[in-house]
């Protein structure tokens, strides 16, 4: 009889030991069952620092991308914040500490500065995505008031006496630099590559500019809402947006005989995404710009898509225009910036601010 308690104690000890041995595995299993997956994790937040007239494009794109990201990342949530302004000012803000995951700026020189002055991206950033990391293009056109009362047809009409021209400040706005170089390239071709005559032409044009806003959207507001100027030099996408929103009964678009191929570039900001752990999400964001959906959104918002398939679909939306490139005429952005827009460059010699 005395052996029964001993047996019971042995069984009790064995059960207790088994429970102790099984407990870690059981807890691990329970933990795995209750641990939140991607859908329950904190949403990823990205900041896209962009230039002035891309607000509408990226508001639309961000919503579409968030749905795509959730569908392809097990329900993971993502949100994208936006910052907009003159491209040069935006680049400077990122260099000075604005915590961008992505920049989508107006021109390659402004992105180059993130490497040169901020050591935020590699020197070869343009090689990481197709088309030198430019997922869409645009060009420069004119907007005039309905009926075209000053009979603006081409660049030469912008230097006529009594014509008030609205364009932003090339010191702060990427769009303004494209405007300036489009005018210069046209004048250079007309003058048989005579740089002095091209400078004289652009100087005459800027004598007709009553005010320089810091960005392209500001110039659109000056022209469309404040009623200043006879002609607005603008991004094609901004011109089409203006006529769509305000109405073709108030404004007309004039396509000049030639213009410049504008190639706005994009990149992740390596130093920031690696510190924040957002590299994969930021890369997915930029890659989606090249997808059929991204290219459709670009075209919908009046940017010329790179995709041949999407471009063919929207061919009637974009007028044919003779285009030259910055490399062909100016030797690239670095040379153009140094010659024309740096302190004591050509722009500083030809433009005198108007008395307010």
N, C-alpha and C positions, 0 to 999 in steps of 0.2 A: 504494500500500500504506500510505503514511503517513497516509492519510485515515481509515483504519478506526478507530484509537484515538480520533480526534476525534469520529467518529460515536458510538462507544461511550460516550465521555465525555458527549456531548450527551444520549443516551438515559438514561444514569445520572443526569444532572442533572435531567432532566425528571421521571423517576420519583421522585427524592428530593423535588423541589418539590411534586409532586402529593401525595406522602405527607404532607408538612408541611401542605399545605392541607387535606387530608382528615382529618388526625389530630384536630383539635378537634371536628369533627362526629361522628367515630367515637367519641371519648371521651364526648361528650354523649349519644350514643345508648346506649352501654353504661351510662352513669350512670343514664339514664332507666329502663333495663331492671332495674338492680339496686337502685335507690333504693326504700326501703321505703314502701309506701302506707299508708293509714290503718290497715289491719289490723296493720301492723308497727310503727306509731308507739307512743310512750309512751302508756299509757292515761290518759284524763282522770280526775281525781279530784275529786269534789265533797264538800263538807261541808254536811249538812242539820242545822241547829240547831233542835230542835223542843221541844215541851212534854212534860209527864210521861207521859201514857198512850198515846202514839202509837207506841211501840216496835214493836209487832207489825205495825201497818199498814205502817210504812215499811220494815221488814225484808222483808216480802213485796213491797211496791211496788218497792223498789230492785232486787230480782232480776228482776222482770218488765220494768222499764224498761231495765235493762242489755241484756237480750236484744233488746228493741225498738230500742234505740239502735244496737246492732251491726248489726241487719238493715237499718236505714235509713241507715247512715253507712259503707257499704262495709267492714264488718267492724271498724270502730273500737271499741276497748274503752273502757268507762267503769266506774268504781266509785264508790259513794256511801257515805261515812261518816256516822254518826249521833251526835248529842249530845242528851241528854234531861235535863229538870229542870223545876222550876217555871217557868212562862212568863216571869214578871217577872225572875227570876234569869237566865234564858237571854238575854233581851234585854239586860240589863246586861252580861253576859259578852261579847256581840258588840260592844257599844259600847266596852267596855274592851279589845278586841283579838282576841277569838275569831274566827278567820278563816273565817266562814261564807260560803258561796256562796249559800245559800238559808236562809231562815227559814220555819218552818211553826209559828206560835205560836197561843196559845189565844184571843187577842183583839186587836182592831185597835189599842188604845191601846199595847200593848207594841211593835207594829211601828212605830207613829207615833214612838216614842222613838228609833228608829234614825235618823230624820230630825231630830227636834228636838234630840237630845243628841249624836248622832254624825255628822250630815251624811253618812250612808252611803247613803241612798236619797232619791229625790225626794219632795216633799210629796204629789204626786198618785199615789202608788204603787198605790192601790186601783183606779184606773181602767184599769190595764194588763191585767187579766184579768176574765173574766165574774163576775157576782155579787159585785162589790166584792172580787175576788180571794179569794173563799171557795169552794173547790171542793166542800165538803161541810158539813153542819150536824150539830148534836146538840142535846140538851136536858138538863135536870137531873131526876133521879129519886132514889128511895130504895132502899136495899138493907137488908133485915132478915133476921134468922136464921129458919130454917125453922119454920113454925108461927106466925110473927109474934107472939111472946109478949107484946109490949107493945101489940099491936093498933094499929099505926101505919097510918093510912089517908090522912092529908093533913097539910099544913103545921102545922095547929093542934096536932097530936099531938106535935110536936117540942118544944113549950114546956111540956109537962106535967111536973110534979115526978117525979123518979126516972127520967126518960128520958135516957140518955147518947147524945149526938149526935157523930158523927165527921165532921169536915170539915177541909180544909187551911187554911193561913194566907192570908188575902186579901192580905197584904203581899208575898207571894212567889209565890203560885199563881194562875194564870189561872182554873183550874177553881173555886177557892175564891171568886173574885170573881163568877163566874157563879152559884155556889150562893147567895151572900149576896144578890145582886140578884134572883134568883128568889124567895127568901123575902120580900124587901122588896116586890117587885111584887105578890105574892099578898096580903100584908097590906094594902098600899095600896088594892087593889081592894076587899077586904073592909071596909075602914074608910072607904069613900067618899072616897078621896084625901086622907085625914088623915095628913100626914107624921109628926106627933108619935106617933100610934098605931102607924104602921108602924115607927118607930124603937123604940118600946117593945116591939113584938113581936120584932124581930130581936135586941134586947138580951136578952130572955128566952131566945131560942133559944141565943145564945152563952154564956149562963150554964150551959147544959147540955152544953157542949163541954169535955171533960176535957183534951184535948191538941190542939195545932195542928201538924200536919206541914207541911213546906215545900212539898210538892207532892201532886197527886192520887194518884199511885201509892203514895206513902208512907202516905196515909190508908187506902187500900185494904188495904195490908199490916197497918196497925194494927188494922183491923176484922177482917180475914179470918184473919190468921195469929197476931196477938197476942191476939185475942179480946176487944178492948176495944170498948165501946159497944153500944147496942141498935139503932142505925140509922146507916147511912152515907149521907150526901148525896153523890151522884156524878154524873159524866158518864153519860149513857145508854150510851155505848159501853163505858165501864169496867164498868158494872153488868152488861151482857150478857156481856162477856168473863169476869168473875168467875164468873157462874153457869155459863157454858160450861166453864170450866177446873176449877173446884172442885166444881161440881155443884149441880143444883137441889134435891138432897136436903139441902143445908146452908143455902142462902140463897134468898130470894125477892125479886123486884123489885116495888116499889110505885110506881105512876104517880100522882102527885098530881093534883088537880083542874085545876090550871093550872101552867105553868112558863114558862121563858124560852127563846126561840130563840137558841141559841148558834151563832155563825158564826166558826169558826176561820179566820184568813186566812193567805195565803202570799205571799212575794215573793222575788225575787233581791235580793242585797245588792250594789248597783251598784258601789260603790267597790271592793269586793273582787274581783268578777268581772272588772272592767275591768283591774285590776292583774294578775290572774292569767291573763287570757285565756280565761276559762271562761264568758263570757256566753251564747254560743249553746247550750252544753250545759245550763247552768242553766235557760235559758228553755225548752228542750225538755223538761226534767224537770217543770217546773210545768205546761206545756201538756198533758203526758201524764196529769196528774191529772184533767183534764176529758174525756179520751177514754173510750170505752165500757169499755175494759179498766181504766182508772184508777177509774172510777165503780163498776165491779163489785167491785174490791178494797176500796174504801171501804165499800160495803155489806156485804161479807163480814166486815169487821172492825167492823161495827156502827155505822158513821157513816151518816147519812142522805144519800143521793146527791142531787146537783142535777139530774142527767139524769132527765127525766120517764119515759123508757123504762125505765131501770134502777130508778127509784123504784117504778114500777108492778110490776115483777117482784118486788120485795122488800116490797111493801106490807104483807103479813101479818106481817113481821118487826118492824115498828115500830108500837107502839100509837098510836092517835089521842089527842092531848092538846091542850088549849087553850093556845096559845102567844102570848106578847106579846114585843115587841122592846125592845131597849135604847133605841132612838131614841124609841119611843112613850112609854115610862115615865120614862126618865132623861135624855132630851135628847142621847143619844150617849155614847160612851166618854170623851171628854175631860171632860165635865161630871160624869159618874158617878165618874170617878177623882178629880177635884178635890174633890167633895163628900164621898165616902165613904172613899177609900183613901189619899189623901195624908196626910202627917204632920199631926196635929191635925184630921183629918177625922172623920166620924161614927164610923167603926169604932174609932178610938182612944178615943173618948169612951164607947163602950158595952162594950168588951172589957177585962177585967182578967185577966192571965195567972194560971192556977192555980198554987198553991204545989206544987212537986215534992217 
